[in-house]
């Protein structure tokens, strides 16, 4: 259904035009595609370092420590947070300083990062634990410091699994609608600045086209299906890329 209805709404204009000053037929989702890329990229930039460093601490330094236990509990709690709550958190954080009614692309990125971080932590933690202890012990026996062992031995060995987890975490949040509707809002115009003005994303574009149908209604429904198809294609591409990375860069241990 998504493919059949989505293809009917695809055209060159769909990928090259926005909905500015468009009523009825015509227009496109370029502003939503760009917004999705920018917001998701910003969320990844925020989430990946935090998630990776947290996982490294839990695996390499946090054994038996109360701080590590507290972080693990917090990550478990964050894993079960509904996406709408993450959106409300980001909105409340910015509303305290910028006032109510504020809508920014960076707010959406922060909301998505709240959802991404626990996934990155969990996937990275599992990959780091799969690294054989013999590799660490061999490095220590040669007098290599622990931090250098992590950088030169542990991370290169687990990088394929970590990258796969990151890709899957991006695929998990790229289709979120509720937190972005609250934080980034919606607009019909192009916006390349995450720190100024509202920013449209593909999930919100799909929602608004379905909910705010005009005349002819078929044009709005076709655009919504087309946006949904593009979003599905993006998620599938990320999943395929994650599998390719895992297969190509998986370490080969010989005897």
ROVO-790698 format. One record per residue (C-alpha): residue number from 0; residue in one letter; x, y, z. Coordinates in Angstrom, 1 decimal, m for minus. Last residue first. Example, Ala and Ser with C-alpha at 12.3 -4.5 7.8 and 13.67 -1.06 7.14 Angstrom:
<sites>
+-----+--------+--------+--------+--------+
| num | residu |      u |      v |      w |
+-----+--------+--------+--------+--------+
|   1 |      s |   13.7 |   m1.1 |    7.1 |
|   0 |      a |   12.3 |   m4.5 |    7.8 |
+-----+--------+--------+--------+--------+
</sites>
This chain:
<sites>
+-----+--------+--------+--------+--------+
| num | residu |      u |      v |      w |
+-----+--------+--------+--------+--------+
| 254 |      x |   44.5 |  m19.1 |   14.9 |
| 253 |      x |   42.7 |  m16.3 |   13.1 |
| 252 |      x |   40.3 |  m13.7 |   14.3 |
| 251 |      x |   38.6 |  m11.7 |   11.6 |
| 250 |      x |   37.2 |   m8.4 |   12.8 |
| 249 |      x |   33.8 |   m7.4 |   11.3 |
| 248 |      x |   34.4 |   m4.5 |    8.9 |
| 247 |      x |   32.6 |   m5.8 |    5.8 |
| 246 |      x |   29.8 |   m7.7 |    7.4 |
| 245 |      x |   28.9 |   m5.3 |   10.2 |
| 244 |      x |   29.2 |   m2.3 |    7.8 |
| 243 |      x |   27.0 |   m4.1 |    5.2 |
| 242 |      x |   24.3 |   m4.8 |    7.9 |
| 241 |      x |   24.3 |   m1.2 |    9.1 |
| 240 |      x |   24.0 |    0.0 |    5.5 |
| 239 |      x |   21.0 |   m2.2 |    4.9 |
| 238 |      x |   19.3 |   m0.9 |    8.1 |
| 237 |      x |   20.1 |    2.7 |    7.1 |
| 236 |      x |   18.7 |    2.2 |    3.6 |
| 235 |      x |   15.5 |    0.6 |    5.0 |
| 234 |      x |   15.0 |    3.6 |    7.3 |
| 233 |      x |   15.5 |    6.0 |    4.4 |
| 232 |      x |   13.2 |    4.1 |    2.1 |
| 231 |      x |   10.5 |    4.1 |    4.8 |
| 230 |      x |   10.8 |    7.9 |    5.1 |
| 229 |      x |   10.6 |    8.3 |    1.3 |
| 228 |      x |    7.5 |    6.1 |    1.3 |
| 227 |      x |    5.9 |    8.2 |    4.1 |
| 226 |      x |    6.7 |   11.4 |    2.2 |
| 225 |      x |    5.0 |   10.0 |   m0.9 |
| 224 |      x |    2.0 |    8.9 |    1.0 |
| 223 |      x |    1.6 |   12.3 |    2.6 |
| 222 |      x |    2.0 |   14.0 |   m0.8 |
| 221 |      x |   m0.6 |   11.8 |   m2.3 |
| 220 |      x |   m3.0 |   12.5 |    0.5 |
| 219 |      x |   m2.6 |   16.3 |    0.1 |
| 218 |      x |   m3.1 |   16.1 |   m3.7 |
| 217 |      x |   m6.2 |   13.8 |   m3.2 |
| 216 |      x |   m7.9 |   16.4 |   m1.0 |
| 215 |      x |   m8.3 |   18.8 |   m3.8 |
| 214 |      x |   m9.0 |   21.0 |   m2.0 |
| 213 |      x |   m7.5 |   21.1 |    1.5 |
| 212 |      x |   m6.3 |   18.4 |    3.9 |
| 211 |      x |   m4.9 |   19.5 |    7.2 |
| 210 |      x |   m4.6 |   16.2 |    9.0 |
| 209 |      x |   m3.1 |   14.0 |    6.3 |
| 208 |      x |   m0.7 |   16.6 |    5.0 |
| 207 |      x |    0.2 |   17.6 |    8.6 |
| 206 |      x |    1.1 |   14.1 |    9.6 |
| 205 |      x |    3.2 |   13.3 |    6.6 |
| 204 |      x |    5.1 |   16.6 |    7.0 |
| 203 |      x |    5.6 |   15.8 |   10.7 |
| 202 |      x |    7.2 |   12.5 |    9.8 |
| 201 |      x |    9.3 |   14.1 |    7.0 |
| 200 |      x |   10.6 |   17.0 |    9.1 |
| 199 |      x |    9.7 |   20.7 |    9.0 |
| 198 |      x |   11.8 |   23.3 |   10.9 |
| 197 |      x |   10.5 |   26.2 |   13.0 |
| 196 |      x |   12.7 |   29.3 |   13.4 |
| 195 |      x |   16.4 |   29.9 |   14.3 |
| 194 |      x |   18.9 |   27.6 |   15.9 |
| 193 |      x |   18.7 |   24.6 |   13.5 |
| 192 |      x |   19.3 |   26.9 |   10.5 |
| 191 |      x |   18.7 |   25.5 |    7.1 |
| 190 |      x |   15.0 |   26.4 |    6.9 |
| 189 |      x |   12.9 |   26.1 |    3.8 |
| 188 |      x |    9.3 |   27.2 |    4.1 |
| 187 |      x |    6.0 |   25.4 |    4.7 |
| 186 |      x |    6.5 |   25.2 |    8.4 |
| 185 |      x |    6.0 |   22.7 |   11.3 |
| 184 |      x |    6.9 |   22.5 |   14.9 |
| 183 |      x |   10.5 |   21.7 |   15.9 |
| 182 |      x |    9.8 |   20.9 |   19.6 |
| 181 |      x |    6.2 |   19.6 |   19.9 |
| 180 |      x |    5.7 |   18.2 |   16.5 |
| 179 |      x |    9.3 |   16.8 |   16.7 |
| 178 |      x |    8.5 |   14.9 |   19.9 |
| 177 |      x |    5.3 |   13.4 |   18.4 |
| 176 |      x |    6.6 |   12.4 |   15.0 |
| 175 |      x |    9.5 |   10.0 |   15.3 |
| 174 |      x |   10.6 |    8.4 |   12.0 |
| 173 |      x |   14.3 |    9.2 |   12.2 |
| 172 |      x |   14.4 |    7.9 |   15.8 |
| 171 |      x |   14.9 |    4.2 |   15.3 |
| 170 |      x |   16.8 |    4.5 |   12.1 |
| 169 |      x |   19.3 |    6.6 |   13.9 |
| 168 |      x |   19.6 |    4.0 |   16.6 |
| 167 |      x |   20.1 |    1.3 |   14.0 |
| 166 |      x |   22.9 |    3.2 |   12.4 |
| 165 |      x |   24.6 |    3.7 |   15.8 |
| 164 |      x |   24.3 |    0.0 |   16.7 |
| 163 |      x |   25.9 |   m0.9 |   13.3 |
| 162 |      x |   28.7 |    1.5 |   14.0 |
| 161 |      x |   29.3 |   m0.1 |   17.4 |
| 160 |      x |   29.3 |   m3.6 |   15.9 |
| 159 |      x |   31.8 |   m2.7 |   13.2 |
| 158 |      x |   34.0 |   m0.7 |   15.7 |
| 157 |      x |   34.4 |   m3.5 |   18.1 |
| 156 |      x |   38.0 |   m4.6 |   17.3 |
| 155 |      x |   39.0 |   m1.0 |   16.5 |
| 154 |      x |   37.6 |    0.2 |   19.8 |
| 153 |      x |   39.3 |   m2.4 |   22.0 |
| 152 |      x |   42.8 |   m2.4 |   20.5 |
| 151 |      x |   44.2 |    1.0 |   19.7 |
| 150 |      x |   41.9 |    3.4 |   21.6 |
| 149 |      x |   41.0 |    1.1 |   24.5 |
| 148 |      x |   44.6 |   m0.1 |   24.8 |
| 147 |      x |   45.7 |    3.5 |   24.7 |
| 146 |      x |   43.5 |    4.3 |   27.7 |
| 145 |      x |   44.7 |    1.3 |   29.6 |
| 144 |      x |   48.4 |    2.1 |   29.1 |
| 143 |      x |   50.5 |   m0.3 |   27.0 |
| 142 |      x |   53.2 |   m2.1 |   29.0 |
| 141 |      x |   53.4 |   m5.1 |   26.7 |
| 140 |      x |   51.6 |   m7.3 |   29.2 |
| 139 |      x |   48.8 |   m4.7 |   29.2 |
| 138 |      x |   48.4 |   m5.1 |   25.5 |
| 137 |      x |   48.2 |   m8.9 |   25.8 |
| 136 |      x |   45.8 |   m8.6 |   28.7 |
| 135 |      x |   43.4 |   m6.5 |   26.6 |
| 134 |      x |   43.5 |   m8.9 |   23.6 |
| 133 |      x |   43.0 |  m11.9 |   25.9 |
| 132 |      x |   39.9 |  m10.2 |   27.4 |
| 131 |      x |   38.2 |  m11.0 |   24.1 |
| 130 |      x |   36.0 |   m8.0 |   22.8 |
| 129 |      x |   32.4 |   m9.1 |   23.2 |
| 128 |      x |   32.0 |   m6.7 |   26.2 |
| 127 |      x |   32.8 |   m3.7 |   24.0 |
| 126 |      x |   30.0 |   m4.8 |   21.5 |
| 125 |      x |   27.4 |   m5.1 |   24.3 |
| 124 |      x |   28.3 |   m1.7 |   25.7 |
| 123 |      x |   28.1 |   m0.1 |   22.3 |
| 122 |      x |   24.6 |   m1.5 |   21.7 |
| 121 |      x |   23.4 |   m0.4 |   25.2 |
| 120 |      x |   25.0 |    3.0 |   25.1 |
| 119 |      x |   23.8 |    3.8 |   21.6 |
| 118 |      x |   20.3 |    2.7 |   22.4 |
| 117 |      x |   20.3 |    4.7 |   25.6 |
| 116 |      x |   21.5 |    7.8 |   23.8 |
| 115 |      x |   19.1 |    7.8 |   20.9 |
| 114 |      x |   15.8 |    8.6 |   22.6 |
| 113 |      x |   17.3 |   11.6 |   24.5 |
| 112 |      x |   19.1 |   12.5 |   21.3 |
| 111 |      x |   15.7 |   12.7 |   19.5 |
| 110 |      x |   14.5 |   15.4 |   21.9 |
| 109 |      x |   17.8 |   17.2 |   21.6 |
| 108 |      x |   17.5 |   17.2 |   17.8 |
| 107 |      x |   13.9 |   18.5 |   18.0 |
| 106 |      x |   15.0 |   21.4 |   20.2 |
| 105 |      x |   17.8 |   22.1 |   17.7 |
| 104 |      x |   15.2 |   22.5 |   15.0 |
| 103 |      x |   13.5 |   25.3 |   17.0 |
| 102 |      x |   10.0 |   26.0 |   18.3 |
| 101 |      x |    9.5 |   28.6 |   21.1 |
| 100 |      x |    5.9 |   29.0 |   22.2 |
|  99 |      x |    6.7 |   29.5 |   25.8 |
|  98 |      x |    9.8 |   31.6 |   26.7 |
|  97 |      x |   13.4 |   31.4 |   25.7 |
|  96 |      x |   15.1 |   30.3 |   28.9 |
|  95 |      x |   12.6 |   28.1 |   30.6 |
|  94 |      x |   10.9 |   27.3 |   27.3 |
|  93 |      x |   14.2 |   25.7 |   26.1 |
|  92 |      x |   14.3 |   23.0 |   28.8 |
|  91 |      x |   10.5 |   22.6 |   28.8 |
|  90 |      x |   10.5 |   21.9 |   25.1 |
|  89 |      x |   13.3 |   19.4 |   25.3 |
|  88 |      x |   11.6 |   17.5 |   28.2 |
|  87 |      x |    8.2 |   17.6 |   26.4 |
|  86 |      x |    9.7 |   16.0 |   23.3 |
|  85 |      x |   11.4 |   13.3 |   25.4 |
|  84 |      x |    8.0 |   12.7 |   27.1 |
|  83 |      x |    6.4 |   12.3 |   23.6 |
|  82 |      x |    8.9 |    9.7 |   22.7 |
|  81 |      x |    7.9 |    7.4 |   25.6 |
|  80 |      x |   10.8 |    6.8 |   28.0 |
|  79 |      x |   11.6 |    3.0 |   28.3 |
|  78 |      x |   15.2 |    3.2 |   27.3 |
|  77 |      x |   15.7 |    6.3 |   29.5 |
|  76 |      x |   14.9 |    4.3 |   32.6 |
|  75 |      x |   17.4 |    1.6 |   31.7 |
|  74 |      x |   20.0 |    4.2 |   30.9 |
|  73 |      x |   19.4 |    5.8 |   34.3 |
|  72 |      x |   19.8 |    2.4 |   36.1 |
|  71 |      x |   23.1 |    1.8 |   34.2 |
|  70 |      x |   24.3 |    5.3 |   35.1 |
|  69 |      x |   23.5 |    4.6 |   38.8 |
|  68 |      x |   25.3 |    1.3 |   38.8 |
|  67 |      x |   28.3 |    2.9 |   37.1 |
|  66 |      x |   28.4 |    5.6 |   39.8 |
|  65 |      x |   28.2 |    2.9 |   42.5 |
|  64 |      x |   31.3 |    1.2 |   41.2 |
|  63 |      x |   31.5 |   m2.6 |   40.8 |
|  62 |      x |   33.0 |   m2.5 |   37.3 |
|  61 |      x |   32.9 |    1.1 |   36.1 |
|  60 |      x |   36.2 |    1.5 |   34.3 |
|  59 |      x |   36.3 |   m0.6 |   31.1 |
|  58 |      x |   32.7 |   m1.6 |   30.5 |
|  57 |      x |   30.7 |    1.2 |   32.1 |
|  56 |      x |   33.2 |    3.9 |   31.2 |
|  55 |      x |   33.4 |    2.8 |   27.6 |
|  54 |      x |   29.6 |    2.6 |   27.3 |
|  53 |      x |   29.3 |    6.2 |   28.7 |
|  52 |      x |   32.0 |    7.4 |   26.2 |
|  51 |      x |   30.1 |    5.8 |   23.3 |
|  50 |      x |   26.7 |    7.2 |   24.4 |
|  49 |      x |   27.8 |   10.7 |   25.0 |
|  48 |      x |   30.0 |   10.8 |   21.8 |
|  47 |      x |   27.2 |    9.3 |   19.7 |
|  46 |      x |   24.2 |   11.2 |   21.1 |
|  45 |      x |   25.0 |   14.9 |   20.4 |
|  44 |      x |   26.4 |   14.4 |   16.9 |
|  43 |      x |   23.6 |   11.9 |   16.2 |
|  42 |      x |   20.9 |   14.3 |   17.2 |
|  41 |      x |   22.5 |   17.0 |   15.0 |
|  40 |      x |   22.4 |   14.6 |   12.1 |
|  39 |      x |   18.8 |   13.7 |   12.7 |
|  38 |      x |   17.7 |   17.3 |   12.9 |
|  37 |      x |   19.7 |   18.3 |    9.7 |
|  36 |      x |   18.6 |   15.3 |    7.6 |
|  35 |      x |   14.9 |   15.5 |    8.7 |
|  34 |      x |   14.9 |   19.3 |    8.0 |
|  33 |      x |   16.4 |   18.8 |    4.6 |
|  32 |      x |   13.8 |   16.2 |    3.7 |
|  31 |      x |   11.0 |   18.4 |    5.1 |
|  30 |      x |   12.1 |   21.5 |    3.2 |
|  29 |      x |   12.4 |   19.4 |    0.0 |
|  28 |      x |    8.8 |   18.0 |    0.5 |
|  27 |      x |    7.1 |   19.2 |   m2.6 |
|  26 |      x |    4.7 |   21.7 |   m4.2 |
|  25 |      x |    2.0 |   21.1 |   m6.6 |
|  24 |      x |   m1.8 |   20.6 |   m6.1 |
|  23 |      x |   m3.8 |   22.4 |   m3.5 |
|  22 |      x |   m2.4 |   25.5 |   m1.9 |
|  21 |      x |    1.3 |   26.2 |   m2.3 |
|  20 |      x |    2.8 |   29.6 |   m1.1 |
|  19 |      x |    5.7 |   27.7 |    0.5 |
|  18 |      x |    5.2 |   24.0 |    0.2 |
|  17 |      x |    8.9 |   23.2 |   m0.7 |
|  16 |      x |   10.3 |   22.3 |   m4.1 |
|  15 |      x |   13.1 |   20.1 |   m5.5 |
|  14 |      x |   12.3 |   16.5 |   m4.2 |
|  13 |      x |    8.5 |   16.6 |   m4.7 |
|  12 |      x |    9.0 |   18.7 |   m7.9 |
|  11 |      x |   10.7 |   15.7 |   m9.6 |
|  10 |      x |    7.7 |   13.6 |   m8.9 |
|   9 |      x |    6.4 |   11.1 |   m6.3 |
|   8 |      x |    2.8 |   11.1 |   m5.3 |
|   7 |      x |    1.7 |    8.0 |   m7.3 |
|   6 |      x |    4.9 |    6.2 |   m6.0 |
|   5 |      x |    3.6 |    6.6 |   m2.4 |
|   4 |      x |    0.2 |    5.1 |   m3.0 |
|   3 |      x |    1.6 |    1.9 |   m4.5 |
|   2 |      x |    4.7 |    1.7 |   m2.2 |
|   1 |      x |    2.7 |    2.5 |    1.0 |
|   0 |      x |    0.0 |    0.0 |    0.0 |
+-----+--------+--------+--------+--------+
</sites>
